[in-house]
Amino acid sequence: MVTISGSELLPIGQGPVATVYSGWCAGEKKALKVFPAKFDGQTLGVYERERGKLAELAVSAPILPVESVDQLDDGRQALRMPLCAQSLAALVRRSGALGPDDVVVLGYALALALAAAHGAGILHGGVSPDNVLFGESGEPVLADFGVPVREAFPRDPLHNIEFVSPETLRSGEVDEGTDLYGLGAVLHFALSGSSPHPGRLGEQPSDRVLRVLGSPVPAINRPGVPVELSTVVARLLAPDAANRPPDADWVADQLAAMLPDEPSPTGTFDDFEPEDAGKAEDGPSGSQPAVRSARRSIVVVSALAGAAVLAALVVLLVPLGASDQLSSTPRLPPPPASASPAELAPPARVDLADPVDLGDQVVLTWTSDRTLDFAVVVAGEGEANHVLLAQRNHTMTVPVDPVRKYCFLVQASDSAEGSPVYESRPKAIRGAVCRQ
């Protein structure tokens, strides 16, 4: 059991080094990022100085502040911060690629965050979809600043390499240009639904590194993406840092010109113009100009998380500590006032075959008596549950932990508004018990 001041913490996420827990601190629900050991004195001193500057910037920039550096009852160090609803990685994994307008809003917010930090002399050092978070009301924030901590706790150099700049892969270099590359990789991921250099089945780590270093990022050719947006993303992902934008403020300016003028179903924009907008201000250090105040307050509302209706309808809930029972709990929307033609038709059949367990992958195959859109719900023992969109495919290979138990379930629906959701019977591997 992990505790702080006697209060139990519950695990909600696992990173390459630290584990994220949720728990009650001073009467409020917080997230605590727990590291495997106590910080050394030098790391703690440098990090605390950066943390103080970032806390000041977070008042006006979309940065998730670290409220304090705490120590657990077992002596390990933890970073306390506001508890967010979800990450961009989880959102895209569950709902698919975001719309171009949402990506513009997201990119503008992240560019403002980086411009503010860079203006104060602070690097992020690891921009990726995992540390782009959404608050309870849906506003995007950039989390996990901390080059000193990354240096103190080395991680697998291949972790998230598709979001790492070529120069960082080659020499470990971290600077403003590498943060901009990370921003471009995140926007590419949000627009396309996959990383700039997705992994390939059976690819050796050395081959993947060479491919990431030597292969240009494919251009975004998704219909409906403005050429101005795809051009900004391409510039951010330039292999040569000299060909990237000059700074994050330039990126913010470019994306500001693309912001929707009217609220969209997935975003609202509150226009305001501070009296000192556009004027240079002294940053916290007094030596660097801070980013301009945001011309618009940005909120990506919770509808963004419902971009793919199918994936948001049902979540498999795995009770922590229940090693032999994995359960699924449907969360269906309220029935409509009157039945649609689709609801009057006989229910569709969705039959999931027995999973084929390959150790670190599971092959799933299913059939249906109708043409439908499918999603696979994955429940792993002790893991966060997630939904993978299969579109109209009838098979999917799912990466899994070789030692965990799993349950799988297939959901299906057509594209008509208000159409019902059909489910297969859950299937288990490795002795998991599935309850629907």
C-alpha positions in Angstrom: 0.0 0.0 0.0 1.3 3.5 -1.0 0.5 6.2 1.5 1.3 9.8 2.3 0.6 11.2 5.8 -1.3 7.9 6.4 -3.7 8.4 3.5 -3.8 5.6 0.9 -3.0 6.5 -2.8 -4.6 4.7 -5.7 -2.5 4.1 -8.9 -4.0 5.6 -12.1 -1.1 5.6 -14.5 2.4 4.2 -15.1 5.2 6.1 -17.0 8.7 5.0 -18.0 10.0 5.9 -14.5 7.3 7.3 -12.2 3.8 6.0 -11.2 0.9 8.4 -11.0 -1.5 8.0 -8.1 -4.6 9.8 -7.0 -5.4 10.6 -3.4 -6.7 13.1 -0.9 -4.3 15.8 0.2 -5.5 18.6 2.5 -9.1 17.7 1.7 -8.7 17.9 -2.1 -8.3 15.1 -4.7 -4.9 15.4 -6.2 -2.5 13.6 -8.6 0.8 12.5 -7.2 3.6 11.5 -9.5 5.8 9.2 -7.5 9.4 8.5 -8.3 11.4 5.4 -7.3 13.6 7.2 -4.9 14.2 10.5 -3.1 15.6 13.4 -5.1 19.2 14.3 -4.4 19.9 17.7 -3.0 21.1 19.3 -6.3 18.2 17.9 -8.3 15.7 19.1 -5.7 17.2 22.6 -5.6 17.2 23.1 -9.4 13.7 21.6 -9.7 12.2 23.8 -7.0 13.5 26.9 -8.7 12.0 25.9 -12.0 8.8 24.8 -10.2 8.4 28.2 -8.7 8.8 30.0 -12.0 6.3 27.6 -13.7 3.7 28.1 -11.0 3.8 31.9 -11.7 3.5 31.3 -15.4 0.6 28.9 -14.9 -1.6 31.8 -13.8 -1.8 33.0 -17.4 -0.4 30.2 -19.5 -1.8 26.7 -20.1 0.8 24.9 -17.9 -0.2 22.4 -15.2 1.5 23.6 -12.1 3.3 21.3 -9.6 1.9 22.5 -6.3 4.6 20.9 -4.1 7.3 18.3 -3.8 6.2 15.8 -1.2 7.7 12.8 0.5 5.8 9.5 0.9 5.7 7.6 4.1 8.3 5.1 2.6 10.7 8.0 1.7 10.1 8.3 -2.0 9.6 11.7 -3.6 6.3 12.7 -5.2 5.1 15.7 -7.2 1.7 16.9 -6.2 -0.5 18.5 -8.9 -4.1 19.1 -9.8 -5.9 15.9 -10.9 -6.8 16.0 -14.6 -9.5 14.2 -16.5 -7.4 12.5 -19.1 -4.4 12.8 -21.5 -4.3 13.4 -25.2 -2.8 9.9 -25.6 -5.8 8.3 -23.9 -8.3 10.6 -25.8 -6.9 9.7 -29.2 -6.6 6.0 -28.3 -10.2 6.0 -27.3 -11.8 8.4 -29.8 -9.5 8.6 -32.8 -7.9 11.6 -34.5 -9.2 15.1 -33.5 -10.8 17.5 -35.9 -8.6 20.3 -37.5 -10.3 23.0 -35.5 -9.6 21.2 -32.2 -6.0 20.6 -33.2 -5.6 24.3 -33.9 -7.0 25.1 -30.5 -4.8 22.5 -28.8 -1.7 23.5 -30.7 -2.2 27.2 -29.9 -2.5 26.4 -26.2 0.6 24.2 -26.2 2.6 26.8 -28.1 1.6 29.4 -25.6 2.8 27.1 -22.8 6.2 26.5 -24.4 6.6 30.1 -25.3 6.0 31.1 -21.7 8.4 28.5 -20.3 11.1 29.2 -22.9 10.8 32.9 -22.1 11.6 32.1 -18.5 14.6 30.0 -19.5 12.8 26.6 -18.8 12.8 23.7 -21.2 10.2 20.9 -21.2 12.5 18.1 -22.4 9.8 15.5 -23.2 6.8 16.9 -25.0 4.5 13.9 -25.9 0.8 13.1 -26.0 1.1 11.5 -22.5 1.9 14.9 -20.9 -0.8 16.9 -22.8 -3.6 16.8 -20.3 -7.2 18.0 -20.1 -8.7 19.6 -17.0 -12.1 18.7 -15.7 -13.7 21.3 -17.9 -11.7 20.2 -20.9 -9.0 22.9 -21.1 -5.7 21.6 -22.4 -2.6 22.0 -20.3 1.0 21.0 -20.8 2.4 19.0 -17.8 5.6 17.3 -16.8 8.2 20.0 -17.3 11.4 18.9 -15.6 14.7 18.3 -17.4 16.5 18.1 -14.0 14.3 15.2 -12.9 14.6 13.4 -16.3 18.4 13.6 -15.9 18.2 12.3 -12.3 16.1 9.3 -13.3 17.3 7.9 -16.6 14.7 6.0 -18.6 14.6 3.6 -21.6 16.1 5.7 -24.4 13.6 4.1 -26.8 10.6 5.2 -24.8 8.4 7.4 -27.1 11.2 7.8 -29.6 8.7 8.7 -32.3 8.1 12.0 -30.4 11.8 12.6 -29.9 13.8 14.9 -32.2 16.6 13.4 -34.3 19.3 15.4 -32.4 18.1 14.1 -29.1 18.2 10.5 -30.3 21.7 11.0 -31.6 23.3 12.9 -28.7 20.8 13.5 -26.0 20.6 17.2 -26.9 17.7 19.1 -25.3 16.9 22.7 -26.2 14.0 24.9 -27.4 14.2 23.3 -30.9 13.7 19.8 -29.5 10.7 21.0 -27.6 9.3 22.4 -30.9 9.8 19.1 -32.6 7.9 17.4 -29.8 5.1 19.9 -30.3 5.0 19.0 -34.0 4.9 15.3 -33.2 2.0 15.8 -30.8 0.0 17.8 -33.4 0.7 15.2 -36.0 -0.5 12.5 -33.6 -3.7 14.5 -32.8 -4.4 15.1 -36.5 -3.6 11.6 -37.8 -4.4 9.4 -34.8 -0.9 7.8 -34.9 2.6 8.8 -34.1 4.9 10.3 -36.8 6.9 7.1 -36.9 4.5 4.2 -35.8 6.2 1.0 -34.7 6.2 -2.0 -37.1 5.5 -5.6 -36.1 8.7 -7.5 -35.5 10.9 -4.5 -36.0 14.2 -4.6 -34.0 14.9 -1.6 -31.7 18.1 -0.7 -33.7 16.2 -0.8 -37.0 13.5 1.4 -35.6 16.0 4.0 -34.4 17.6 4.1 -37.9 14.2 4.5 -39.5 13.2 7.3 -37.2 16.5 9.0 -37.8 16.6 8.5 -41.6 12.9 8.6 -42.7 11.1 11.8 -43.1 7.7 12.2 -41.4 4.9 11.5 -43.8 2.9 14.5 -44.9 -0.6 14.8 -43.4 -3.0 14.2 -46.3 -6.2 13.9 -44.3 -9.1 15.5 -46.1 -10.3 18.7 -44.5 -6.9 19.7 -42.9 -6.0 23.2 -44.0 -2.7 23.4 -45.8 -1.7 26.2 -43.4 -2.0 23.8 -40.5 -0.2 20.9 -42.2 2.6 23.3 -43.2 3.1 24.4 -39.6 3.2 20.8 -38.4 5.7 19.9 -41.2 8.0 22.8 -40.2 7.9 21.8 -36.6 9.0 18.2 -37.6 11.9 19.3 -39.8 14.8 16.9 -39.2 17.2 19.8 -39.3 16.6 22.1 -36.3 17.6 25.1 -38.4 14.6 24.6 -40.6 12.1 24.6 -37.8 10.2 27.7 -36.7 12.3 30.3 -34.8 10.4 29.9 -31.5 7.2 28.8 -29.9 5.8 32.4 -30.1 6.0 32.2 -33.9 4.0 29.0 -33.8 1.4 30.6 -31.5 1.0 33.5 -33.9 0.5 31.2 -36.9 -2.1 29.1 -35.1 -3.9 32.2 -33.7 -4.7 33.2 -37.3 -6.4 29.8 -37.8 -8.5 29.9 -34.6 -12.3 29.5 -35.3 -14.2 32.7 -35.1 -17.3 31.1 -33.7 -17.7 28.4 -31.0 -17.7 24.9 -32.5 -19.3 21.8 -31.1 -16.0 20.8 -29.6 -14.6 24.1 -28.4 -15.6 27.5 -27.1 -13.6 30.8 -27.4 -14.1 33.7 -25.1 -12.8 36.8 -26.9 -10.9 39.3 -24.8 -8.1 41.7 -25.4 -6.0 42.7 -22.4 -4.9 46.3 -22.4 -1.2 45.3 -22.6 -1.7 42.5 -25.2 1.2 42.4 -27.6 3.6 44.3 -25.3 6.8 42.7 -24.1 6.9 42.0 -20.4 9.7 40.9 -18.2 9.7 37.2 -17.4 10.2 35.9 -13.9 13.9 36.1 -14.4 13.7 39.7 -15.6 16.0 39.0 -18.5 13.7 37.3 -21.1 10.5 38.7 -22.5 7.5 36.7 -21.4 4.9 35.4 -23.9 2.1 37.8 -24.7 -1.1 37.3 -22.8 -3.4 35.0 -24.7 -5.7 36.9 -27.1 -8.4 34.4 -26.3 -9.1 32.2 -23.3 -9.2 28.6 -24.6 -11.5 25.9 -23.4 -11.8 22.5 -25.2 -15.1 21.3 -23.6 -15.9 17.8 -22.7 -17.6 17.2 -26.1 -14.1 16.8 -27.5 -13.8 13.6 -25.5 -16.9 12.4 -27.2 -15.6 12.9 -30.7 -16.1 9.2 -31.4 -19.5 8.3 -30.0 -19.0 4.6 -30.2 -15.9 4.5 -28.1 -17.3 6.7 -25.4 -20.4 4.6 -24.7 -19.0 1.8 -22.7 -16.0 1.5 -20.4 -14.6 -1.7 -18.9 -14.0 -1.2 -15.3 -11.2 -3.3 -13.7 -11.3 -3.2 -9.9 -7.8 -2.6 -8.6 -6.5 -5.6 -6.7 -9.1 -8.0 -8.2 -6.7 -10.5 -9.7 -9.4 -13.0 -10.7 -12.3 -10.9 -11.7 -12.5 -8.4 -14.5 -15.9 -6.7 -15.0 -17.5 -4.6 -17.7 -20.1 -2.0 -16.8 -22.1 -0.5 -19.7 -22.7 3.3 -19.5 -25.4 3.8 -22.1 -27.0 7.2 -22.9 -30.7 7.6 -21.9 -33.2 6.2 -24.4 -34.6 8.7 -27.0 -38.1 10.0 -26.6 -39.3 7.9 -29.6 -37.7 4.8 -31.2 -35.8 5.3 -34.4 -36.1 2.8 -37.3 -32.8 1.3 -36.3 -34.1 0.6 -32.9 -37.2 -1.1 -34.2 -35.1 -3.5 -36.3 -33.9 -6.8 -34.8 -30.6 -6.4 -32.8 -27.4 -7.1 -34.8 -25.3 -10.0 -33.9 -21.6 -9.5 -33.0 -19.7 -12.7 -32.3 -16.2 -12.5 -30.9 -14.1 -15.6 -31.5 -11.7 -17.0 -28.9 -8.7 -14.7 -28.7 -5.3 -16.0 -30.0 -2.7 -15.3 -27.3 0.8 -14.6 -28.8 2.4 -13.5 -25.5 2.8 -9.8 -26.0 0.0 -9.6 -28.6 -3.5 -11.0 -28.9 -5.2 -11.5 -32.2 -9.0 -10.8 -32.1 -11.5 -11.8 -34.8 -15.2 -11.2 -34.9 -18.2 -11.5 -37.2 -21.5 -9.6 -37.6 -24.6 -10.0 -39.6 -24.6 -6.3 -40.6 -22.1 -3.7 -41.9 -21.2 -1.8 -38.8 -18.4 0.3 -37.2 -16.5 -1.6 -34.5 -14.5 -0.9 -31.4 -12.6 -3.3 -29.2 -12.8 -2.7 -25.4 -9.7 -4.0 -23.6 -9.6 -4.7 -19.8 -6.3 -5.7 -18.4 -5.7 -6.8 -14.8 -4.6 -3.8 -12.8 -4.3 -1.6 -16.0 -6.3 1.4 -17.1 -9.1 0.3 -19.5 -9.1 1.5 -23.1 -11.1 1.3 -26.3 -9.5 0.8 -29.7 -11.4 1.8 -32.8 -11.5 -0.9 -35.5 -13.7 1.0 -38.0 -15.2 -1.7 -40.3 -12.5 -4.2 -39.9 -13.3 -7.6 -38.4 -9.9 -8.4 -36.9 -7.4 -6.5 -34.7 -4.0 -7.3 -33.1 -3.9 -5.8 -29.6 -0.6 -5.3 -27.8 -0.8 -6.7 -24.2 1.4 -7.3 -21.2 2.7 -10.9 -21.4 1.8 -11.7 -17.7 -1.5 -9.9 -17.1 -5.0 -11.4 -17.5 -7.3 -9.7 -20.0 -10.9 -9.5 -21.1 -12.0 -8.3 -24.5 -15.3 -7.2 -25.8 -16.4 -5.8 -29.2 -18.9 -3.0 -29.6 -20.7 -2.1 -32.9 -22.9 0.6 -34.2 -23.8 2.3 -37.5 -23.2 6.0 -38.1 -26.8 7.1 -37.7 -27.5 9.4 -34.8 -29.2 7.7 -32.0 -28.5 4.2 -33.3 -28.1 1.4 -30.7 -24.9 -0.1 -29.6 -24.5 -3.8 -30.0 -22.0 -5.9 -28.0 -20.4 -9.3 -28.3 -20.0 -11.6 -25.3 -16.7 -10.9 -23.5 -13.8 -13.2 -24.1 -10.9 -13.9 -21.7 -7.3 -15.1 -21.8 -5.1 -16.5 -19.1 -7.9 -17.4 -16.8 -9.5 -14.0 -16.4 -13.1 -14.0 -15.2 -15.2 -11.4 -17.2 -18.5 -10.1 -15.9 -20.7 -8.0 -18.2 
